[in-house]
Amino acid sequence: MVVDPETLHGKLYFFTPVVLLPMTPTSFLIVLCSIALLSLVAVSLANQREIKTRSIRAKLRTLKGKLESMEDLVIKLDKLLESRVIARLINEEIIDMAEGMIQLDRDATYLRATLSNAEQRANELNDEGAYREISRLVESDAQIARYQHAINEAGLLLKRLHASNKISQAELETFIGELSWCHLMVETISIIGQGQKSMKRKDPVSAQSFYKRARQTLIASSDSDPRRHRFIKEISELINNKRTSLSEDLMHENV
């Protein structure tokens, strides 16, 4: 292609050359410092994000443990208590906690499963008339201790709900009374159950020992439930061979 010299001259006339001035040591140092500063800021932001992520993960691990413990507590209480109100209240706390955890980690599928299970369980707990097997009878002292520990944990949780104004003082006192009686019954009925098993094995001496232990447990208790005195009376009648079993409303569990 042939370029017209005059046209080329016109283009060169409007061309402004860019002259790169040599960089002084001071300017070079400023550039290096700026790059270093930007690098430090980037690293700092990355570290902050990592710290925040680790903190969230640690918090979720802690909450997950509490969540699982509360789920186990609800299941235990629903097998021990005639009323489902306490189990229902704790299950509502599980729902609230799961929803809060999902806000921290929306990708955690296990949390959505936990929430779904709790919501389904809430529907079941709302049905007070549904058939369920309530049993305070366990097989060993270790099991008695585990169930009594669970009942104590329920009491502490209810006190926290009261402190958060989620239940009234009157409700708290009613619930604590219900848990206190259940705490006593888990031990008493389990001991009586061992005595009844001894009777089935034709070992009345061991049976008498268990019955006396159960009676002493009731006598030593400060529980204010009026059923306690009637329970003591009927166990005394068991010991004196005046009856072979307790009244159904005191002990419905079959051995």
C-alpha positions in Angstrom: 0.0 0.0 0.0 1.4 3.5 -1.0 1.1 6.2 1.7 0.8 9.8 0.7 3.7 11.7 2.3 1.5 14.7 3.0 -1.2 12.6 4.7 1.6 10.9 6.8 3.0 14.3 7.6 -0.4 15.4 8.9 -0.8 12.4 11.1 2.7 12.8 12.5 1.9 16.4 13.2 -0.9 15.5 15.6 1.0 12.7 17.3 2.3 13.6 20.8 5.2 11.5 21.8 5.2 10.0 25.3 8.5 10.3 27.0 9.1 7.9 29.9 11.1 9.7 32.4 13.7 7.6 34.3 12.3 6.5 37.8 14.2 8.0 40.7 15.1 5.8 43.7 12.6 7.6 45.8 9.8 6.9 43.3 10.8 3.3 43.0 10.8 2.9 46.8 7.3 4.5 47.0 6.0 2.0 44.4 7.5 -0.9 46.2 6.0 0.3 49.5 2.6 0.7 47.9 2.7 -2.9 46.5 3.8 -4.2 49.9 1.0 -2.3 51.6 -1.6 -3.6 49.2 -0.3 -7.1 49.7 -0.5 -6.8 53.5 -4.1 -5.5 53.2 -5.0 -8.4 51.0 -3.4 -10.9 53.3 -5.1 -9.3 56.3 -8.5 -9.5 54.7 -7.9 -13.1 53.7 -6.8 -13.9 57.3 -9.9 -12.1 58.7 -12.2 -14.2 56.5 -10.4 -17.4 57.5 -10.7 -16.5 61.2 -14.4 -15.7 60.8 -14.9 -19.0 58.9 -13.1 -20.9 61.6 -15.1 -19.1 64.4 -18.4 -20.0 62.7 -17.4 -23.6 62.3 -16.3 -23.8 65.9 -19.6 -22.2 67.0 -21.6 -24.6 64.8 -19.7 -27.7 66.3 -20.6 -26.5 69.8 -24.2 -25.8 68.9 -24.5 -29.1 67.1 -23.5 -31.0 70.3 -26.1 -29.0 72.2 -28.7 -29.7 69.6 -28.0 -33.5 69.6 -28.1 -33.5 73.4 -31.5 -31.6 73.4 -32.9 -34.1 70.8 -31.9 -37.0 73.1 -33.5 -35.2 76.0 -36.8 -34.7 74.3 -37.0 -38.4 73.4 -36.2 -39.4 77.0 -38.7 -37.0 78.5 -41.5 -38.1 76.2 -41.0 -41.7 77.6 -40.9 -40.6 81.2 -43.5 -37.8 81.6 -47.3 -38.1 81.3 -47.6 -34.6 80.1 -45.8 -33.6 76.8 -45.6 -29.9 77.6 -42.0 -29.9 78.8 -40.8 -32.1 75.8 -42.7 -29.7 73.5 -41.0 -26.6 75.0 -37.5 -28.1 74.6 -38.4 -29.2 71.0 -39.4 -25.6 70.2 -35.9 -24.5 71.4 -34.4 -27.1 69.0 -36.3 -25.5 66.2 -35.2 -22.0 67.1 -31.6 -23.2 67.4 -31.6 -25.0 64.1 -33.0 -22.0 62.3 -30.3 -19.8 63.8 -27.6 -22.3 62.8 -28.9 -22.4 59.2 -28.4 -18.6 59.1 -24.7 -19.2 59.9 -24.3 -22.0 57.3 -27.0 -22.3 54.6 -25.1 -25.1 52.9 -25.3 -27.5 56.0 -27.8 -30.1 54.9 -27.7 -31.9 58.2 -29.2 -28.7 59.8 -32.1 -28.7 57.4 -32.7 -32.4 58.2 -32.6 -31.6 61.9 -35.0 -28.8 61.5 -37.4 -31.0 59.5 -37.3 -33.7 62.1 -37.9 -31.2 64.9 -40.9 -29.8 63.1 -42.3 -33.2 62.5 -41.8 -34.1 66.2 -43.6 -30.9 67.2 -46.7 -32.1 65.4 -46.5 -35.4 67.4 -45.9 -33.7 70.7 -48.9 -31.5 70.2 -51.1 -34.6 70.4 -51.5 -35.2 74.1 -53.9 -38.1 73.5 -51.7 -40.1 71.2 -50.8 -43.5 72.5 -47.2 -43.9 73.8 -45.6 -46.2 76.3 -44.5 -44.3 79.4 -42.1 -46.2 81.5 -39.8 -45.0 84.4 -38.5 -48.5 84.9 -34.9 -49.1 84.0 -32.6 -52.0 84.5 -29.5 -50.8 86.4 -28.2 -48.1 88.7 -26.1 -46.7 85.8 -29.3 -46.3 83.8 -31.1 -44.7 86.7 -28.2 -42.2 87.0 -28.4 -41.4 83.2 -32.1 -40.7 83.3 -31.9 -38.7 86.4 -29.1 -36.6 84.9 -31.4 -36.0 81.8 -34.2 -34.8 84.1 -31.8 -32.5 85.9 -30.7 -31.1 82.5 -34.3 -30.5 81.6 -34.7 -28.5 84.8 -31.8 -26.3 84.0 -33.1 -25.7 80.5 -36.5 -24.7 81.9 -34.8 -22.2 84.2 -33.0 -20.7 81.2 -36.4 -20.4 79.4 -37.8 -18.6 82.5 -34.8 -16.3 82.6 -35.6 -15.5 78.9 -39.2 -14.7 79.8 -40.4 -17.7 77.7 -42.3 -19.3 80.6 -43.7 -17.7 83.7 -42.7 -18.3 87.3 -45.8 -20.3 87.9 -45.2 -22.5 84.9 -41.6 -23.0 86.0 -42.7 -24.2 89.4 -45.2 -26.6 88.0 -42.7 -28.1 85.5 -40.0 -28.4 88.2 -42.4 -30.2 90.4 -43.2 -32.6 87.6 -39.6 -33.2 86.9 -38.8 -33.7 90.6 -41.5 -36.4 91.0 -40.2 -38.1 87.8 -36.6 -38.0 89.2 -37.8 -39.8 92.3 -40.0 -42.3 90.4 -37.2 -43.4 88.1 -35.2 -44.6 91.1 -38.1 -45.8 93.2 -39.9 -47.8 90.5 -36.7 -49.3 89.1 -35.8 -50.6 92.6 -39.3 -52.0 93.1 -39.0 -53.6 89.7 -35.9 -55.4 90.9 -37.9 -56.6 93.9 -40.7 -57.9 91.7 -38.2 -59.8 89.6 -36.8 -61.4 92.7 -40.3 -62.5 93.7 -40.7 -64.1 90.3 -37.5 -66.0 90.9 -38.9 -67.2 94.2 -36.4 -65.1 96.2 -38.5 -63.2 98.7 -35.5 -62.3 100.8 -33.9 -60.2 98.0 -37.3 -58.8 97.1 -37.8 -57.6 100.7 -34.4 -55.9 100.5 -35.3 -54.1 97.3 -38.6 -53.0 98.7 -37.1 -51.6 101.8 -34.5 -49.7 99.8 -37.3 -48.2 97.6 -39.2 -47.2 100.8 -36.1 -45.6 102.3 -35.5 -43.6 99.0 -39.1 -42.2 99.4 -38.7 -41.4 103.1 -35.4 -39.6 102.5 -36.9 -37.5 99.7 -38.1 -34.0 100.4 -40.5 -34.1 97.4 -43.8 -32.4 98.2 -46.0 -34.5 95.9 -48.8 -36.0 98.0 -48.5 -39.3 96.3 -45.2 -39.9 98.1 -46.9 -40.7 101.4 -49.3 -43.1 99.8 -46.4 -44.7 97.9 -44.6 -45.3 101.2 -47.7 -46.9 102.7 -48.2 -49.3 99.8 -44.5 -50.3 99.8 -44.8 -51.1 103.5 -47.8 -53.3 102.6 -45.6 -55.1 100.0 -43.0 -55.7 102.7 -45.6 -57.0 105.1 -47.1 -59.3 102.4 -50.4 -57.4 102.5 -50.4 -56.7 98.8 -48.5 -58.1 95.8 -48.4 -55.0 93.6 -48.8 -51.3 93.8 -51.8 -49.3 92.7 -51.9 -48.7 88.9 -51.8 -44.9 89.3 -48.6 -45.2 91.3 -46.8 -47.8 89.2 -48.3 -49.0 85.9 -45.0 -50.4 84.6 -45.0 -54.2 84.1 -42.0 -56.3 85.1 
